[in-house]
Amino acid sequence: MKRISGFLSGLLAVGFMHVATVKAERAPPPRESNGLALTPPMGWNTWNKFGCAINETVIRQAADTMVSSGMKDAGYEYIVIDDCWQSGRDAKGQIVADPQRFPSGMKALGDYIHSRGLKFGIYSDAGKLTCGKRPGSLGHEYQDARTYASWGVDYLKYDWCSTYSQDAKSTYETMSDALRASGRPIVFSICEWGLSKPWLWGKGVGNMWRTTDDIYDHWEGRHGFEHSVMDILDLQVGLAGYAGPGHWNDPDMLEVGNGKMTFEEYKSHFSLWAVLAAPLMAGNDLATMTPETKAILTNKEVIAIDQDPLGVQASRVAKHGDYEVWVRPLKGGGRAVVLLNRSKASHPITVTWDDLHLPSSLSLKVRDLWTHKDLPEAKGSFSAEVPSHGVVMVRLD
C-alpha cells in the first residue's frame, strides 16, 4: 500500500506541475510602460468649474489664458475636455461631438490647442454611457482610440460610470491596448475611483489612476459621494510605494480658486498634492482667476517638488492629533517637508531628522517654498509656527 500510495502521490505531483506549467505558459507577459508621464501630468480640466456647460469658446479661452497667465511657463500643458462634449454616434458607430457646442469639430479644436504650444486631452467612459449620459466607449474602444488619434488627442481620461458587472482591470487593459494600437502616444488616466484598488494593477495599464471618489471643494467632511481635501489626504496613506515615473496615484483634480475654501486652505491643498507627486490638473475658471489663485497655481518652487524626477510620493511620517508631517525624498538627496495643521488655531509643528531617517548631527539648508526665502540652517530638527488649516512647506538639502 505504501508503494501504491507513493506512486499515486508521484502522479498527482506530476499532474500539478503540468497544470502549473500550462498556466505559466498561458499567462500574458506583464504590460510595459508606454513611456509617457515620467513626471505627473500638469494641465487644466473643464469639470470642476464648468461641468457640462462647455463649448469650444470656453476651451479656446482656457488655452489662451493658460499661455497669457504664465501657467504654461510654470509647466501646465494639457487642456482636457471632460464629459458632455459628445452628442452620439453616426451610422458607422463613429463618436460625434455636439455640433451646437463644438461647431468647428474636435480636430480643429485640437489643432488650436496645439497651436498654442499645449496638448489636447479628452474624456470617455468604460461603460455604455458616460456619467453625463453621453455615449461611452464600451464595444467601441479601438474605434474611439483611432478617432482620438486622428483628432490629435494627447491624453484620455477614462471614467467608470454605467459599468455594472464589468471587471475593472480587463476593461482598462482593453482601452490601454487600443490606445497603443492607435499609433499616437496618448497619456491614459484611469478614473475608476479606487474601487478595485487600481494601484495594485494599474502600472503598465495607465499612467495614473484615481484613488478616491470625486473631490469636493471643501476642507473637511463629505458631500454625498464626494470627498473633501482632508478626507482624500487620509486615503493616500500607504499608497506611496505604488507611484513612480509613468504611473501615479491620482487624488483627483485641483479645486484651487473655485471659491469654497480660504487662501490658506488652497495653499495647503496645492502643497499636499505637490508633495504627493499628484497630477496637477487645475479646475478653476482660468479667465477670471484672482491674483491669489494665480500665485498658488504658478508657484514654481512648489511645482518643482511635484515634478521632481525621482518620482517618489510623500509619506506621512508623523501625526499628533491635528498636526502632521509629510516627507518626500528628492533627487540629489534632499527632502520636501510639509508641516500640516488641521486644527482651528495656529500651532508649532516640528520635523525631526529621525523622521527623515537622517543623523541628528547633520546640518541642512532650509528653503521656505511659499515665502521664497532661505531660512537659517537646521540641525537635528526644524520647527515652524503653522497657521490654522495651513502648511509650512520647506525643502531641506
C-alpha positions in Angstrom: 0.0 0.0 0.0 2.8 2.4 0.7 4.3 1.8 -2.7 0.9 2.4 -4.4 0.3 5.4 -2.2 3.8 6.8 -3.1 3.1 6.1 -6.8 -0.2 7.9 -6.7 1.4 10.8 -4.9 4.0 11.0 -7.6 1.4 11.0 -10.3 -0.5 13.8 -8.6 2.6 15.8 -8.1 3.5 15.5 -11.8 -0.1 16.4 -12.7 0.0 19.6 -10.6 3.4 20.5 -12.0 1.9 20.1 -15.6 -1.1 22.3 -14.8 1.2 24.9 -13.2 3.4 24.8 -16.3 0.5 25.2 -18.7 -0.9 28.1 -16.6 2.5 29.8 -16.6 2.8 29.3 -20.4 -0.6 30.8 -20.9 -0.1 33.8 -18.5 0.3 37.0 -20.5 3.5 38.9 -20.1 3.3 41.9 -17.8 2.4 45.1 -19.6 5.3 47.5 -20.1 5.1 51.3 -19.7 4.1 53.4 -22.7 7.0 55.8 -21.8 4.7 58.8 -21.1 4.1 60.9 -18.0 7.5 60.4 -16.5 6.6 63.2 -14.2 3.0 63.9 -13.0 0.9 65.4 -15.8 0.0 69.1 -15.4 -2.9 70.9 -17.1 -6.5 72.1 -16.8 -9.7 70.2 -16.9 -13.2 71.6 -17.5 -15.2 69.6 -15.0 -14.7 71.1 -11.5 -15.8 74.6 -12.7 -17.9 74.1 -15.8 -19.4 70.6 -15.5 -21.4 70.1 -18.7 -21.6 73.8 -19.5 -18.8 73.6 -22.1 -18.2 74.7 -25.6 -15.4 75.5 -28.0 -15.2 79.1 -26.9 -14.6 78.1 -23.3 -11.9 75.7 -24.4 -10.1 78.2 -26.6 -10.3 80.8 -24.0 -8.8 78.5 -21.4 -5.9 77.6 -23.8 -5.3 81.3 -24.5 -5.3 82.1 -20.7 -3.0 79.2 -19.9 -0.4 80.8 -22.1 -1.0 84.5 -21.1 -1.3 83.9 -17.4 2.1 82.2 -17.2 0.7 78.8 -16.4 2.2 77.3 -19.5 5.6 78.7 -18.4 5.1 77.2 -15.0 4.7 73.7 -16.5 1.0 73.3 -17.3 0.4 71.8 -20.7 -2.8 69.7 -21.1 -6.2 71.2 -21.9 -8.6 68.4 -21.0 -12.3 68.5 -22.2 -14.2 66.4 -19.7 -17.7 64.9 -20.0 -20.6 66.2 -22.2 -18.7 67.0 -25.4 -20.3 64.0 -27.2 -23.7 64.0 -28.8 -23.9 60.4 -30.2 -22.6 58.1 -32.8 -23.1 58.1 -36.6 -24.3 55.2 -38.7 -20.8 53.7 -38.7 -20.6 53.9 -34.9 -18.2 56.9 -35.0 -18.3 59.1 -31.9 -19.7 62.6 -32.8 -19.0 65.8 -31.0 -22.0 68.0 -30.1 -22.4 70.2 -33.2 -24.0 73.1 -31.3 -21.3 73.4 -28.7 -18.4 72.4 -31.0 -19.3 73.5 -34.5 -15.7 73.6 -35.7 -15.2 69.9 -34.7 -12.7 68.3 -32.4 -9.9 68.1 -34.9 -9.9 71.9 -35.4 -10.1 72.4 -31.6 -7.2 70.1 -31.1 -5.2 72.0 -33.8 -5.9 75.2 -32.0 -4.7 73.9 -28.6 -1.6 72.6 -30.3 -1.0 75.9 -32.0 -0.8 77.5 -28.5 2.0 75.1 -27.6 -0.3 73.0 -25.5 -1.6 69.4 -25.5 -5.1 68.2 -26.1 -7.0 66.0 -23.6 -10.4 64.4 -23.9 -12.8 62.2 -21.9 -14.7 59.0 -22.3 -16.1 56.2 -20.2 -15.6 52.5 -19.9 -19.3 51.8 -19.9 -22.1 52.2 -22.4 -22.8 55.7 -21.1 -20.7 58.4 -19.5 -21.6 59.9 -16.1 -23.3 62.7 -18.1 -25.4 60.1 -20.0 -23.5 60.6 -23.3 -22.2 57.6 -25.3 -19.3 55.7 -23.6 -16.7 53.6 -25.3 -17.8 50.1 -24.3 -17.6 48.0 -27.5 -16.0 50.9 -29.4 -12.6 51.0 -27.7 -10.4 50.6 -30.8 -12.7 52.7 -33.0 -12.7 55.5 -30.5 -8.9 55.3 -29.9 -8.3 55.6 -33.7 -10.7 58.6 -33.8 -9.0 60.3 -30.9 -5.6 59.8 -32.5 -6.9 61.3 -35.8 -8.0 64.4 -33.8 -4.6 64.8 -32.3 -5.6 63.8 -28.8 -2.6 63.5 -26.3 -4.5 62.5 -23.1 -7.5 60.4 -22.3 -9.4 60.5 -19.0 -11.5 57.2 -18.9 -14.3 57.2 -16.4 -16.2 54.3 -14.7 -20.0 55.1 -14.9 -22.5 52.6 -16.3 -20.0 49.7 -15.9 -22.1 47.5 -13.6 -20.5 44.0 -13.5 -17.5 44.8 -15.7 -14.1 43.8 -14.5 -12.0 46.9 -14.0 -8.6 45.6 -14.8 -9.5 43.9 -18.0 -11.7 46.8 -19.1 -8.9 49.3 -18.7 -6.5 46.9 -20.3 -8.7 46.9 -23.4 -8.6 50.6 -23.8 -4.9 50.7 -22.9 -4.2 48.3 -25.8 -6.5 50.3 -28.1 -4.6 53.5 -27.4 -1.3 51.8 -28.1 -2.6 50.4 -31.4 -3.8 53.9 -32.5 -0.2 54.8 -33.3 -0.3 58.0 -31.3 1.3 58.5 -27.8 -1.7 59.2 -25.5 -1.5 59.5 -21.7 -4.0 57.2 -20.2 -5.8 58.4 -17.0 -7.7 55.6 -15.2 -10.7 57.2 -13.5 -12.1 54.2 -11.6 -12.4 56.0 -8.3 -10.2 53.5 -6.4 -13.0 50.9 -6.2 -10.8 47.9 -7.3 -7.6 49.3 -5.9 -6.1 50.2 -9.3 -2.7 50.9 -7.7 -2.3 47.2 -7.5 -2.7 46.6 -11.2 -2.5 50.0 -12.9 1.2 50.1 -13.6 1.7 49.4 -17.3 -2.0 49.8 -18.0 -2.4 53.5 -17.4 -0.2 56.5 -16.4 -2.3 57.4 -13.4 -5.3 56.1 -11.5 -7.8 57.8 -9.3 -7.5 56.7 -5.7 -10.9 58.0 -4.4 -14.3 59.3 -5.4 -14.6 62.9 -6.8 -13.1 65.8 -4.9 -15.3 68.3 -3.2 -14.3 72.0 -2.8 -14.2 71.9 1.0 -11.5 71.5 3.7 -13.1 68.6 5.6 -16.2 66.5 5.7 -18.1 64.8 2.8 -20.8 65.8 0.4 -22.6 62.7 -0.8 -20.0 60.5 -2.6 -17.6 63.4 -2.9 -14.5 63.7 -0.6 -13.1 66.9 0.9 -9.4 67.7 0.7 -8.6 66.3 4.1 -10.7 63.2 3.5 -8.8 62.5 0.3 -5.4 63.1 2.0 -6.1 60.4 4.6 -6.9 57.9 1.8 -3.4 58.4 0.4 -1.7 57.0 3.4 0.0 53.7 2.5 -0.1 54.3 -1.3 3.4 55.9 -1.8 5.0 52.6 -2.9 2.8 52.3 -5.9 3.7 55.6 -7.5 6.7 56.4 -9.7 7.7 57.8 -13.1 5.0 56.9 -15.7 2.5 55.6 -13.1 1.0 57.9 -10.5 -1.6 57.8 -7.7 -4.3 60.5 -8.6 -6.1 62.1 -5.7 -8.3 63.9 -8.2 -8.2 67.4 -9.8 -7.4 70.7 -8.0 -10.1 72.9 -6.6 -7.8 75.9 -6.1 -9.7 79.1 -6.9 -13.2 77.6 -7.0 -14.3 79.7 -4.0 -15.4 77.4 -1.2 -12.0 77.3 0.7 -9.8 80.0 2.1 -6.5 81.2 0.7 -4.6 79.2 3.3 -6.6 76.1 2.6 -6.0 76.3 -1.1 -2.2 76.7 -0.4 -2.4 73.6 1.7 -4.3 71.7 -1.0 -1.7 72.6 -3.6 1.2 71.9 -1.4 -0.1 68.5 -0.4 -0.9 67.5 -4.0 2.7 68.5 -5.0 4.4 66.6 -2.2 2.2 63.6 -3.1 3.5 63.6 -6.6 -0.1 64.0 -7.8 -1.1 65.1 -11.3 -1.7 68.9 -11.1 -4.9 69.4 -13.1 -6.3 72.9 -12.4 -10.1 73.0 -12.3 -10.9 76.7 -11.9 -12.0 79.4 -14.4 -8.6 80.5 -15.7 -10.0 83.6 -17.4 -11.3 85.1 -14.1 -8.8 83.8 -11.6 -7.7 86.2 -8.9 -4.0 87.2 -8.4 -4.0 85.0 -5.2 -5.2 81.9 -7.1 -2.6 82.6 -9.9 0.1 82.9 -7.2 -0.8 79.5 -5.8 -1.1 77.7 -9.2 2.1 79.2 -10.6 4.4 78.8 -7.6 7.4 77.3 -9.4 9.2 76.2 -6.3 6.2 74.1 -5.2 5.7 72.8 -8.7 9.3 71.7 -8.8 8.6 69.4 -5.9 5.7 67.8 -7.7 7.8 67.4 -10.9 10.9 66.1 -9.1 12.3 63.4 -11.5 13.0 60.9 -8.7 9.2 60.4 -8.6 8.8 59.3 -5.0 5.5 60.1 -3.4 5.4 61.6 0.1 4.6 59.6 3.2 3.1 60.8 6.4 5.9 60.2 8.9 4.3 61.8 12.0 0.8 62.5 13.2 0.0 64.1 16.6 -3.7 64.7 16.6 -4.3 67.5 14.1 -0.6 68.1 13.4 1.1 66.1 10.7 4.4 65.8 8.9 4.6 64.7 5.3 8.1 64.0 3.7 9.1 63.3 0.2 12.7 62.3 -0.9 14.0 64.3 -3.8 16.6 63.6 -6.5 20.1 64.6 -5.2 19.3 63.5 -1.6 17.1 66.5 -0.4 13.7 66.3 1.3 10.5 68.1 0.7 8.6 68.6 4.0 5.1 69.7 4.6 4.1 70.6 8.2 0.3 70.4 8.2 -2.0 72.0 10.8 -5.6 70.6 10.5 -6.8 72.4 13.7 -8.6 75.7 14.1 -5.7 77.5 15.7 -2.1 78.3 14.9 0.3 75.8 16.3 4.1 75.0 16.2 5.0 71.7 14.4 8.4 70.0 14.3 10.0 67.6 11.9 13.0 65.7 13.4 15.9 64.2 11.5 14.7 60.8 12.8 11.5 61.4 10.8 13.8 61.9 7.8 16.0 58.8 8.6 19.0 61.1 8.8 21.6 61.5 11.5 20.7 64.2 14.1 24.2 65.7 13.8 23.6 66.7 10.2 23.1 70.4 9.3 20.7 71.1 6.5 19.9 74.1 4.4 16.2 75.2 4.7 14.2 76.8 1.9 10.7 78.1 2.5 8.8 77.4 -0.7 6.0 79.9 -0.1 7.9 82.9 1.2 10.7 82.0 -1.3 13.3 82.7 1.4 16.3 80.8 2.7 15.9 80.2 6.4 18.8 79.5 8.9 20.4 76.1 8.6 18.8 73.5 10.9 20.4 70.6 12.9 18.5 67.7 14.2 15.1 69.2 13.7 13.1 72.0 12.1 10.1 73.8 13.7 7.7 76.4 12.5 4.5 78.1 13.6 1.8 76.8 11.2 -1.5 78.7 10.7 -4.9 77.1 11.1 -5.7 74.8 8.1 -2.3 75.8 6.8 1.0 74.4 5.9 4.7 75.4 6.1 6.4 73.8 3.1 10.2 73.6 3.0 13.0 72.0 1.1 15.9 70.5 3.1 19.2 69.9 1.5 
